[in-house]
């Protein structure tokens, strides 16, 4: 553990197995007929910075809609949570958790511990340091861990408010999402709460613009997964050989992101002794972003063994946040 001071600590539980996990995921993902790469590998320091830039593009409605909703509901949420651990899965930027922390009276911050959990050490460190500067009384225990893997444990003897912001749950297919929620909430106590954000189904034109911004930030973000593989696995993917393709799959009510080979591609992944071949037009599927109706969102959490405490939604119903507890 790296101790920064009495109120900010960072623990890395990934440094021993990150490389092996990456190798396994890349070997399996690039060997299939439909090549795939997990979206969690977008988020090194460059990827995290690119995502923050995406959040500020005029087309990307998700962050500003969620922030506005959080600002409205934060006093009510935190009034019911006077002390304990705020456990944020996939912490990324500090903008959203800050809305909840600001709703706490300054003299009560000492009763809270913020525990950001992310696969990216850069993301955890940057957000933790920024929050420590703003709220020096707040205890911060950063954890670098792949929270999507079975066995991850985030419970506490103190009350827990577990949080999954953004449209992060949308990176899972429906039944995988329910299984994941069941897994991460398994240790929650009856009095604990889970705060879950879901992005809603909306006009296709809005979704297309959000994932194909004119500034090209999402394209750079998508291609960054190849840079991560190049750096960690000594691969030689040429980013300019790929185009960005994001579209709304109406059948599954989700946005899909792909990298499309602009020409025949041959890349060597030295650490795997693997020669990857793609024909022109062939794709690597890098991400899904599931969009929910109220009905499908409630069905998902019910399958996960959770029940609704409160349902909050944006005025335009483009985005919702659910307060949940274990059944």
C-alpha positions as CSV (number, residue, x, y, z in Angstrom):
1,X,0.0,0.0,0.0
2,X,1.2,3.5,-0.8
3,X,0.4,5.8,2.1
4,X,0.0,9.4,1.0
5,X,-1.2,10.8,4.4
6,X,-3.7,9.9,7.1
7,X,-6.8,10.4,4.8
8,X,-5.6,9.1,1.4
9,X,-4.3,5.6,0.7
10,X,-4.1,3.6,-2.5
11,X,-3.9,-0.2,-2.6
12,X,-3.1,-2.0,-5.9
13,X,-4.4,-5.6,-6.0
14,X,-3.9,-5.9,-9.8
15,X,-0.2,-5.5,-10.3
16,X,0.5,-9.2,-10.1
17,X,-2.2,-10.5,-12.4
18,X,-3.1,-7.6,-14.8
19,X,-0.7,-8.9,-17.5
20,X,-1.9,-12.4,-17.3
21,X,-5.6,-11.3,-17.4
22,X,-4.8,-9.1,-20.4
23,X,-3.1,-11.9,-22.2
24,X,-6.0,-14.3,-21.6
25,X,-8.6,-11.8,-22.7
26,X,-6.7,-10.8,-25.9
27,X,-5.9,-14.4,-26.8
28,X,-9.5,-15.4,-26.5
29,X,-10.9,-12.3,-28.0
30,X,-8.8,-12.1,-31.1
31,X,-9.1,-15.8,-31.9
32,X,-12.8,-15.9,-32.5
33,X,-14.8,-15.5,-35.7
34,X,-16.1,-12.2,-34.4
35,X,-13.0,-10.6,-32.8
36,X,-13.6,-8.8,-29.5
37,X,-11.6,-6.8,-26.9
38,X,-13.0,-6.0,-23.5
39,X,-13.9,-2.3,-23.1
40,X,-12.3,-2.2,-19.6
41,X,-8.9,-1.9,-21.4
42,X,-9.8,1.5,-22.8
43,X,-8.9,3.1,-19.5
44,X,-5.2,3.7,-19.1
45,X,-4.2,7.3,-18.4
46,X,-4.6,8.3,-22.0
47,X,-8.0,6.6,-22.3
48,X,-9.2,8.1,-19.0
49,X,-8.2,11.6,-20.3
50,X,-10.0,10.9,-23.6
51,X,-13.1,9.8,-21.9
52,X,-13.2,13.1,-19.8
53,X,-12.9,14.9,-23.1
54,X,-15.8,12.9,-24.6
55,X,-17.9,13.9,-21.6
56,X,-17.4,17.5,-22.5
57,X,-18.4,17.2,-26.2
58,X,-21.8,18.7,-27.1
59,X,-23.1,15.4,-28.5
60,X,-22.4,13.3,-25.4
61,X,-25.5,13.8,-23.3
62,X,-24.8,11.1,-20.7
63,X,-22.5,12.9,-18.3
64,X,-24.3,16.3,-18.2
65,X,-27.7,14.6,-17.8
66,X,-26.5,12.4,-15.0
67,X,-24.7,15.3,-13.2
68,X,-27.9,17.4,-13.3
69,X,-29.9,14.5,-11.9
70,X,-27.3,13.8,-9.2
71,X,-27.3,17.4,-8.1
72,X,-31.1,17.2,-7.6
73,X,-31.2,13.9,-5.7
74,X,-27.9,14.1,-3.7
75,X,-29.4,15.8,-0.6
76,X,-32.0,13.1,-0.3
77,X,-29.6,10.3,-0.9
78,X,-27.0,11.5,1.6
79,X,-29.6,12.4,4.2
80,X,-30.2,8.6,4.5
81,X,-26.5,7.9,4.6
82,X,-24.9,9.9,7.5
83,X,-21.9,7.7,7.9
84,X,-20.1,4.7,6.4
85,X,-18.3,3.8,3.1
86,X,-19.1,5.2,-0.3
87,X,-17.9,2.4,-2.6
88,X,-17.7,3.5,-6.2
89,X,-17.2,0.8,-8.8
90,X,-15.4,2.0,-12.0
91,X,-14.6,5.3,-10.3
92,X,-13.0,7.1,-13.3
93,X,-13.6,10.9,-13.0
94,X,-14.4,12.5,-9.7
95,X,-17.2,14.8,-11.1
96,X,-20.1,12.5,-10.1
97,X,-19.1,11.3,-6.7
98,X,-18.4,15.0,-5.9
99,X,-22.1,15.7,-6.2
100,X,-22.9,13.3,-3.3
101,X,-20.0,14.5,-1.2
102,X,-21.0,18.1,-1.6
103,X,-24.4,17.3,-0.2
104,X,-22.8,16.3,3.2
105,X,-22.3,18.9,5.9
106,X,-18.5,19.7,6.2
107,X,-18.4,18.7,9.8
108,X,-19.8,15.3,8.9
109,X,-17.2,14.4,6.2
110,X,-15.0,12.8,8.9
111,X,-17.7,10.1,9.2
112,X,-17.4,9.0,5.6
113,X,-14.8,6.9,3.8
114,X,-14.7,7.1,0.0
115,X,-13.5,3.9,-1.7
116,X,-13.0,4.3,-5.4
117,X,-12.5,0.9,-7.2
118,X,-11.2,0.7,-10.8
119,X,-9.0,-1.4,-13.0
120,X,-6.9,1.6,-13.9
121,X,-4.5,2.8,-11.2
122,X,-4.1,6.1,-13.1
123,X,-7.9,6.7,-12.9
124,X,-8.1,5.9,-9.1
125,X,-5.0,8.0,-8.3
126,X,-6.0,11.0,-10.3
127,X,-9.6,11.1,-9.0
128,X,-8.5,10.4,-5.4
129,X,-5.9,13.2,-5.4
130,X,-8.4,15.7,-6.8
131,X,-11.0,14.8,-4.2
132,X,-8.4,14.9,-1.4
133,X,-7.6,18.5,-2.4
134,X,-11.2,19.5,-2.3
135,X,-12.2,17.6,0.8
136,X,-9.2,17.0,3.0
137,X,-11.4,15.7,5.9
138,X,-12.7,12.9,3.8
139,X,-11.1,9.5,4.3
140,X,-10.1,8.0,0.9
141,X,-9.0,4.4,0.3
142,X,-8.4,3.8,-3.4
143,X,-8.5,0.2,-4.6
144,X,-7.0,-0.9,-7.9
145,X,-9.0,-4.0,-8.7
146,X,-11.0,-5.6,-11.5
147,X,-14.4,-5.5,-9.8
148,X,-16.0,-7.4,-12.7
149,X,-14.2,-10.6,-11.6
150,X,-15.8,-13.1,-9.1
151,X,-14.4,-12.8,-5.6
152,X,-14.0,-9.1,-5.4
153,X,-15.1,-7.9,-1.9
154,X,-16.2,-4.4,-1.0
155,X,-18.3,-4.8,2.1
156,X,-17.7,-3.2,5.5
157,X,-18.9,-3.4,9.1
158,X,-20.0,0.2,8.6
159,X,-23.0,1.0,6.4
160,X,-22.2,0.8,2.7
161,X,-23.5,2.9,-0.2
162,X,-22.3,1.1,-3.3
163,X,-22.4,3.1,-6.5
164,X,-22.1,2.3,-10.3
165,X,-22.4,5.6,-12.2
166,X,-22.5,6.4,-15.9
167,X,-23.8,3.8,-18.3
168,X,-21.3,1.3,-17.0
169,X,-23.9,-1.4,-16.4
170,X,-24.6,-1.1,-20.1
171,X,-21.3,-2.7,-20.9
172,X,-22.8,-6.0,-20.0
173,X,-25.5,-7.9,-21.9
174,X,-28.8,-8.2,-20.0
175,X,-28.3,-11.5,-18.2
176,X,-24.6,-10.8,-17.6
177,X,-25.6,-7.5,-16.0
178,X,-27.9,-9.3,-13.6
179,X,-25.3,-11.8,-12.8
180,X,-22.7,-9.1,-12.2
181,X,-25.0,-7.1,-9.9
182,X,-25.8,-10.2,-7.9
183,X,-22.0,-10.9,-7.6
184,X,-20.9,-7.4,-6.4
185,X,-23.9,-7.0,-4.0
186,X,-23.6,-10.4,-2.5
187,X,-22.0,-9.1,0.7
188,X,-24.3,-6.2,1.3
189,X,-26.2,-6.0,4.5
190,X,-30.0,-5.3,4.6
191,X,-29.5,-1.7,5.6
192,X,-26.9,-1.1,2.8
193,X,-27.9,0.6,-0.4
194,X,-26.8,0.4,-4.1
195,X,-27.0,3.4,-6.4
196,X,-27.2,2.3,-10.0
197,X,-27.3,4.6,-13.1
198,X,-28.9,3.4,-16.3
199,X,-29.0,5.1,-19.7
200,X,-32.4,5.0,-21.3
201,X,-33.6,4.1,-24.8
202,X,-34.0,7.4,-26.8
203,X,-34.1,8.6,-30.4
204,X,-31.5,6.9,-32.6
205,X,-30.2,10.2,-33.9
206,X,-29.3,11.3,-30.4
207,X,-27.4,8.0,-29.7
208,X,-25.6,8.1,-33.1
209,X,-24.3,11.6,-32.4
210,X,-23.2,10.8,-28.9
211,X,-21.0,7.9,-30.0
212,X,-19.8,9.6,-33.2
213,X,-18.8,13.0,-32.0
214,X,-17.5,15.4,-34.7
215,X,-14.3,16.1,-32.8
216,X,-13.3,12.5,-33.1
217,X,-12.7,11.9,-29.4
218,X,-14.7,8.7,-29.3
219,X,-12.8,7.4,-32.3
220,X,-9.5,8.0,-30.5
221,X,-10.9,6.5,-27.3
222,X,-12.0,3.4,-29.3
223,X,-8.5,3.0,-30.9
224,X,-6.7,3.5,-27.6
225,X,-7.5,-0.2,-26.7
226,X,-5.0,-1.1,-29.5
227,X,-2.4,1.2,-27.9
228,X,-2.8,-0.6,-24.6
229,X,-2.2,-3.9,-26.3
230,X,0.7,-2.6,-28.2
231,X,2.4,-1.3,-25.0
232,X,1.7,-4.2,-22.7
233,X,1.9,-7.2,-25.1
234,X,4.5,-5.9,-27.5
235,X,2.0,-5.8,-30.4
236,X,2.3,-3.8,-33.6
237,X,-1.2,-2.8,-34.4
238,X,-1.2,0.3,-36.7
239,X,-4.0,2.5,-35.4
240,X,-4.4,4.3,-38.8
241,X,-5.4,0.9,-40.3
242,X,-8.7,1.0,-38.4
243,X,-11.8,3.1,-38.6
244,X,-14.4,3.7,-35.8
245,X,-17.9,2.4,-36.3
246,X,-20.6,3.0,-33.6
247,X,-24.3,2.3,-34.3
248,X,-27.6,1.6,-32.5
249,X,-28.6,-2.1,-32.7
250,X,-32.4,-1.7,-32.4
251,X,-33.0,-5.5,-31.9
252,X,-30.9,-5.5,-28.7
253,X,-31.5,-1.9,-27.8
254,X,-27.9,-1.1,-27.4
255,X,-25.1,0.9,-29.0
256,X,-22.2,-1.2,-30.4
257,X,-18.7,0.1,-31.0
258,X,-16.3,-1.6,-33.4
259,X,-12.9,-1.1,-34.9
260,X,-13.1,-1.7,-38.7
261,X,-10.1,-2.8,-40.8
262,X,-9.7,-0.3,-43.6
263,X,-7.5,-2.8,-45.5
264,X,-6.2,-6.3,-44.9
265,X,-4.4,-6.2,-41.5
266,X,-1.6,-8.4,-40.1
267,X,-0.4,-7.7,-36.6
268,X,1.9,-9.6,-34.4
269,X,1.3,-9.8,-30.6
270,X,4.8,-10.9,-29.5
271,X,3.9,-11.7,-25.9
272,X,1.3,-14.2,-27.1
273,X,3.3,-15.3,-30.2
274,X,0.1,-14.6,-32.0
275,X,-0.4,-13.4,-35.6
276,X,-3.7,-11.6,-35.9
277,X,-5.2,-11.3,-39.4
278,X,-8.2,-9.2,-40.5
279,X,-9.7,-8.9,-43.9
280,X,-10.8,-5.5,-45.2
281,X,-14.1,-4.6,-43.5
282,X,-13.7,-7.1,-40.7
283,X,-14.3,-5.7,-37.2
284,X,-13.1,-6.0,-33.7
285,X,-16.1,-5.5,-31.4
286,X,-14.9,-3.3,-28.5
287,X,-17.9,-2.2,-26.5
288,X,-21.7,-2.4,-26.1
289,X,-23.7,0.2,-24.3
290,X,-27.0,-1.2,-23.4
291,X,-30.0,1.2,-23.2
292,X,-32.9,0.5,-20.9
293,X,-36.6,1.1,-20.6
294,X,-38.0,1.3,-17.0
295,X,-39.4,-2.1,-17.5
296,X,-36.2,-3.7,-18.6
297,X,-34.1,-2.0,-15.9
298,X,-36.5,-3.2,-13.2
299,X,-36.4,-6.7,-14.7
300,X,-32.6,-6.7,-14.6
301,X,-32.3,-5.7,-10.9
302,X,-35.1,-8.1,-9.9
303,X,-33.2,-11.0,-11.6
304,X,-30.1,-9.8,-9.6
305,X,-32.0,-10.2,-6.3
306,X,-32.4,-6.5,-5.7
307,X,-35.5,-4.4,-5.1
308,X,-36.2,-0.8,-5.8
309,X,-36.2,1.8,-3.0
310,X,-36.5,4.9,-5.1
311,X,-36.5,5.6,-8.9
312,X,-35.1,8.9,-10.0
313,X,-35.1,10.1,-13.7
314,X,-34.2,13.1,-15.7
315,X,-36.9,15.4,-16.9
316,X,-36.6,14.2,-20.4
317,X,-36.4,10.6,-19.1
318,X,-33.1,10.1,-21.0
319,X,-31.4,8.8,-17.9
320,X,-32.3,7.2,-14.6
321,X,-30.8,6.4,-11.2
322,X,-32.1,3.7,-9.0
323,X,-31.7,3.3,-5.3
324,X,-31.7,-0.4,-4.5
325,X,-31.3,-2.9,-1.7
326,X,-31.0,-6.6,-1.4
327,X,-34.3,-8.5,-1.2
